């Protein structure tokens, strides 16, 4: 839902109408398409080459209703299985929408006990993303420095943001026909083409964040093609996408308060306040000051919000953000703030794909009056992120592509799925995982009570990761419990401890997937 976070980043800091449950081999109204095999060769990425990956391109129709028409190419990578008990291909999507998944063919090595070694791991850039051709591009200047404050306190500021959103949508229109075929259903059909090109009767799938929704849609369209599926950080399919963003705003406001409480716990290190309320007051005071005079001329109130949003996503990185906060308040060090912003800021391709998918998956409210009323109402409860999120999605008011009708997700024909969610995840609130559990009656849900990190399986939590490994190795799921809660629980990874607080800070985990803002 808003900003993308880079997949497998080296930095700590880094969201058309069909018939549900149709047959595995076809969708009514959509002709069959048989792709050519992928020609595999050397990867451009040095990291993929070191992992022994091979790369190629999959040619698919721009419009699946015209399979003989214009073609586009999806960038694909593969790390082959290394054990004799081959269990098939494992497609991976990192989220976004707009996250590059090409490098995620290396994810198998992160599965404990060698349980990933019996799969061919398939990374791919979805249509319009990254190395796929053509890649969407709209306005590379969208994410600059010292942008206007998010909260539209004057009519002039509101109109400025609306004009910017309209200009971005108009810039995206230059992508032509591709913009009409960027729906989640298009990417789900691309996955089916990838299955065919790989010569497999079924796929296994690992999806993070928005990738869980892509998995839900694929499983609805092609249920008999799903063998095993891991969905981490589940999108609530009832709420795509307008309501989901409003729900996020409230959840991120809760999580930033959790973070401020943590900062206050280590006041002896950061000297920013001895209570979460005090730290929060200081944060808003600094935001107001940056409205008048940006830090270093580059970090204004919008950038300030974007930097701290990462603390609402992930607990790893908390110390970096607190150190930059303290450095700015006590020493005027704006460079550290800029470095964090540069790490977390969106890029044009990722944002363009994000907008293209979310704005065309479903019809958004057409009247700005509704957006204004809903966001001011939400802002009263949750001022931290509400208007930042609203403007991030505002191009959907002006989107030049025709909107589709979301799939009615139906997992009743799917053999099984392992669902994972930290119960205070702000980007994909826990209610979404409970709903997906209801829709997939053969699934099992691992909950992490008190956990406030987004989609972080295979990042060192042995309780979670061992169950992922068991499932991938044997198909074994945790026993399904009666009721509406999780089927099993794990403690989340512990909060970080600053180096100056009596013991060394634990090594931060590296996020395995991109975040759906």
N, C-alpha and C positions, 0 to 999 in steps of 0.2 A: 504494500500500500504505500508508501511514499518512497523514500530514498533507497537506492540499492547500496549494498555493501559488497565489496569485492570477494569473490570465491577463493578459498584456500589462500587468503592473503598472507603475505609475510609479516604484515604489521598486526599488532594486537587489535586495532580498531577496524580493522578492516582496511514482504511486504502486495453461428447460424442456428437456427431451430433444428432440433433433432428429436428422435424418438428414444426415450430413455430405455436402457436395457435391451437394445436391439441385438440381432444376431452377431456372432463374432466375426463373420466374414464380410459383412456389408452394412451400410447405413442407408435407409430408404432415401432415394433421391440423389445419392452420391454414387457415381459409377465406380467400378473397381479400377484400381491402378496398380500395375505391377512394375516396381522400380528395377532399374538395372543394378547388378551387383556393384559394390563399392570397390574401387581400385585403391588398394592400400599402398602407402609409401612412407617415406621419412616425415616426421613431424617438424614443423618450423620451431616449436617450443623446445628449448634445450632441456627443460625439466621433464617434458614428456619423453624426449629421446633417452634421457638418463633412466627413466622408468621402464624403458623397453617398449614404449607405446608405438603404434603405427597410426597413420592419419590418412584421411581421404575425404571425399565429398559424396553426399547422397543427393541425387537430382530428384526433385519432387515437383508436382504441379503447383503453380501459383494458386490456382483455383481448382479444387478437387472435383468440382462439377464440370470442369472442362479438362480432363486428364491429358488430352492431346495438345493442349494449348501451351502458353508460356510456362517455362520451367525456372525454378530457382534452385540454389545449391546450399545444402546444410553441411557445415564443417563437423567432422566426426573423428573421434580418436578411440583406440582400442588397446587395452592391456589384456593379453590373453591369460587364460587359466594356466596354472603350473602344477596341477595335480591330475591324476588319471580319472578321478570321479567328477567329470565335467557336469555342472549343474545349469548350464545355459548362460545367456547373456543378462547382464544387469545394467539397465539404462539408468542414468543419474541426471536429475535436474536440480540446480542449486537455488532456484527461486527467482524473485524479482517482482513481476515478470521483467525480463531484460538481463538477467544474470547469465554470464558466459559459463557454460558447463563443459567446455572442451577439455579442460585440464582435470576434470573429476574422474577420468578413467583411472586415476591413481588411488581412488578412495578405497579400493579393496585392501590395500596394505594396512589400512587403519582398523580393519575388523579384527578383533582379538582371536587368538588361538588358530590363526591361519584359515579361518572360516571363509574369508573372501577369496582364497586362492583357487577355488574350484569354479569360479565364474569368469567369463570374459566381461570386463568392466568397460562400458561404453559411455564416453563423454561426448556431448554434442552441443553446439551452439544452435538454439532454436532459430526459426526463421527470423530474419532481420537483425540477428544478434552477432556481434563480434566478427569472427572470420567467415560467417555464412555470407552468401552472395545473392542479392545485394544486401548490404547492411543499412539499416535505417539511420538517417542523419537529418537533423532539423535546424538547430541553432546552437553551435558550440559555445556561445557566450551566455547561455542561460544561467550557468552557475559561476558567477564572478565574485567580487569582493564588495563589501559595504553596500549591500543591496537594501532596498527599502524595508523598514520594520514590517513584520508580518501582521501585527494586530492593526486593523484599519480604523484608527481612531479619528480619521477625518474622511469626508466624502472624497476628497482629492486622492488620498492614499488608496482608498478602495478602488476608485476608477483607474488609478495607475496599475494596480495589480490585475484588474480585469483586462486592461489593454495589453499588458504583458502576456497574459494567458492566451488572448485571442491572437496576438502576433505569433506566439509559439505554434498554435494550432495551424495557422496559415502557413508558417514555414514548413511544418510537417506535410502539408498537402503537396509539396513539391516531390514527395516520394511516389506520387502517382498511384497506380493500381495496387501496388504492394500494400498500401494502407487499408485497402478493403478486405485483406485476407490475413489479418494478424490476430484473429480471435483464438482463444484457448482451444476451441474445437479444431482449428486448422493445425495447431501444434500437436494435438492428440492424433490427428490423422497422419501427421509427419512421423510420429512414433510408430504407428502401424506400418508405414512404408519402410521405416528402419528395421522393424522386425522382419518383414519380408526380404529386404535386401540382405539381411544377415542369415537368411535361410532357417529361421527358427519358428517352431509351432507356437511357442509362448515366449513371453519376456518376463524377467524379474525387474523390479523397479524400486529405486530409492529416491524419494523426493523430499526436499526441504521447503518449508514456507510456502510460497506460491506454487512450488513444485508439487505440494500435496494436492492442490486443486487440479493441476494438470493430470496427476495420477487418478484423481477421482473421476475426471471427465473421461480419460482413456478407459478406465475400468467400467464405466457406464456404457460406452460405445462398443467396447470389445471385451466383455467380461471373461469369455472363455480363453482369451489370449493372456490372461494374467496368471502367473504361477505363484510368485511370492512378491510381496509389496511392503516396503517400509515407508511410512509417512510421518515425518517429524515436524511438528509445529503446524497444526492443521487449520486450514482455512475453513470457515463456516460457509458452506455453499448456499445457505439461505440468504446470505447478506452481501453477495457480490453486487457492486463494489461500494456503493455510496454509504450504506449503513455500516459496513465493515470499517470504513475510515472513521466514522464518528465514534464507534465503539473503541477503536484504537486510541483515540484522543484521551478518553477517560482512563484507559489502562496505562498509557504512558505517563499521565499525570500522577497516578498512584506510584509508578515505578521510580519516577524522579524523586519523589518524597522518600522512598526507600533508600535511594542513593544518598540524599542529603542527610538522612539519619546515619548512614555509614560514615560519611565525611565527618559528622559531628562526633562520632565515636572516637575518631582519631584526631581530635582537635589539638592534641599535643604535637602532632606531626604537621598538620596543615594550617592551624590557627585561623579557621574560618567560621567558628561558632561552636558552642558546646551543646546545642540542640539542633535537631533537624529543622525546626521552624526558624532558628536564627540563620542557619546556612541558606535556607530558602529565601529569606528576606534579603540577605546579602546578594544572592544570585539575581534577584529581580532589580535590586538597586544598581548593580553593575550593568544589567541590560539597559536600564534607563540611561545611565551615563554614556554607554556606547552609542545610544541613539543620538546623543549630542556630539560626541567625539569618538569616532571609531578607534579601536586599538591599532596603533601603527598605521592608521589610515585605511585599514583593510577589514578588520573584524568589527562589524557593527552588530546590531541586535539580532539580525537574521542569522548571521554566521555563529553568533554566540549560542543561539538555540540549537542550531544544527550540530555543533560540537557536543553539546550535552545530551542530545538525543541518543547518542551511542551508548550512554550509561543506562538509558532505559531499555536498550536492546540486550546488552551483554554485561555480565559482571567482570569478565576479563577486560582489562582496560580501565577499570575504575581508578586505579592508582595514577595512571597517566593523566587522566582528566583532572583529578584532584590536584596533582602537582602543578598542572598548567593553571588551574583556577587560583591556587595559592600564589604561584609565581606572578600572575598578573596583579592580584590584589596587593601583594606586599612588595614586589620589586618592579612592577610595570613591564614584566616580560611578556610581550605580545607575540614574539616569535614562536613560542611553544603553542600558543593558541592557533596561530596560522598553520603550523605543522599538523595539528590535529584536524583542523578544518580541511586542509588539502587531502588528508588521508580519507576523510569521510564524505567529501563532496561528490555529488553525482557527476557522471560524464554524459555527453550528448547522446551517444548510442544507447546506453542503458536506460536513460530517461525517456528517449523517443520510443523505445520498445515498450517500456512500462505504460506510457500513455496510450500507445497504439492498441495494446491488448485490453487494458482496463476500460478505455473510453469506447471501444467497439464491442466488447463482450456483451454489453447490456446498455439499455438506454438510461442515461443519467437524468436527474430532474432538469427540465428545460428552463425553469424560471430562476433567475438569480435571487429573487425574493425568498424562495424556499431555502436556498443555500445560506443566504444571509441570516435568516431566522434560526435555522438549525445550528449553524456554527456559533452564533452569539449565545444561543442557549447552552450549547456544550461548553463554550469558553467560560461561562460563569462557573461551571463545575470544574473545568480542567483547562486552565489558561496556558499551561506550559507549551502544548504542541498543537492545539486546535487550529489556529489560523495558519500556522505553517503547513499543516496537512491540507487545509482547504485550498490554499493557493497552489500547492503541489499538484492537486488534482483539477484545478480550475480549467485547464485546457479542454477538459471533457465537455464544458459548456459550449464550446465552439468547434468540436471535433468534426473534421470534414468527411469521415467515413460513416457509412450506414451502420447503426448498432444492430447487434444480433439479439437472440433470445437465449438466456443461459440454459444449459443442460439441466434437467431435473436429475440430480445425482442419485444413482441407485446401485448399491453394492450387494444386493441380495444374491446375485449370481456369481460373485467372486469367491474363490476358494478360501481366501484368508488374507489378512493384512495385519501388520504390527504397527500400531499407532503410538506416538511418543509425544509428550507435552510437559513442559514445566508449567505448573499451575498458576504462576503469575506472569507468564509470557505476555508481553504487551502487544507485540506485532500480530500474533495470532492467539487471541484470548482462549482460555481453556474450554469455554463453552463450545467452541468450534470442534475441538477434539471429541467432546461428548456427543455432538451431533453426528460426526462422521462415524463414531462407534455405533450409534443407532442405525445409521444407513448401511453399515457393513456388518451384518449380524454374525459373521464368522471371524471378525477381527478381535483383537485384544489391545487394550490401552495401558501403557505404562505412564503413570502420573508421577510428577516430582513435586510434592507439596512444598510450598515456600520458594520454589525455584523461579527466578525472574529473568532467566536467560532464554533467548530465542533459538530454537532449532539447533541444538548443539550436541546431538548424538555423535559417537565416534570421536569424542574429545577428551577421553580419559576418565569418564564416570563408569567404573567397572560394573556397577549394578545394572546400568542401562546397556552398556556395550556388550556385556556377556550375554544378555538376553537377545540382543541383535544377532550376535554370533551363533547362538543356539538355533535361532529361527532360520538363519541363512544356511546353516549346516544340515539341519534335520527337518525343517518345516514346523518345528514345535513352537507353539504359542503359549503364553501364560494362560492358565485356566480362566475361562470367561465367568465372571461373577454376575449374580442377579443385581438388578438395580441400574442406576444411571451413572455410577461413579467409575473410577479407573478399576482395572482388573488386577493390577499390582502396582506397588509404589516403590520408588527409590528416593533416597535423600539426594538433593542436588549437590553439586560440587560446592565446597565451602567458599565463603566470601574471601577475597584477597586480604592479606595483611600487609600494610606498608612496611618497607624495609626499616624505617626508623621507629617501629612500634614494638621492638623487642625481639623479633626474629626475622629472618630473611623472607621476602615476599615469595610465595609459591610461583613456580614457572607458569606463565599465562598460557592458556590453551589457545590454539589457532582455530578460528572458526572454519568448520568444514563446508559451510555453505553460505550463500548470500542471503541477505535478509530482505524480506518484503516489508517495507517501512511501516 
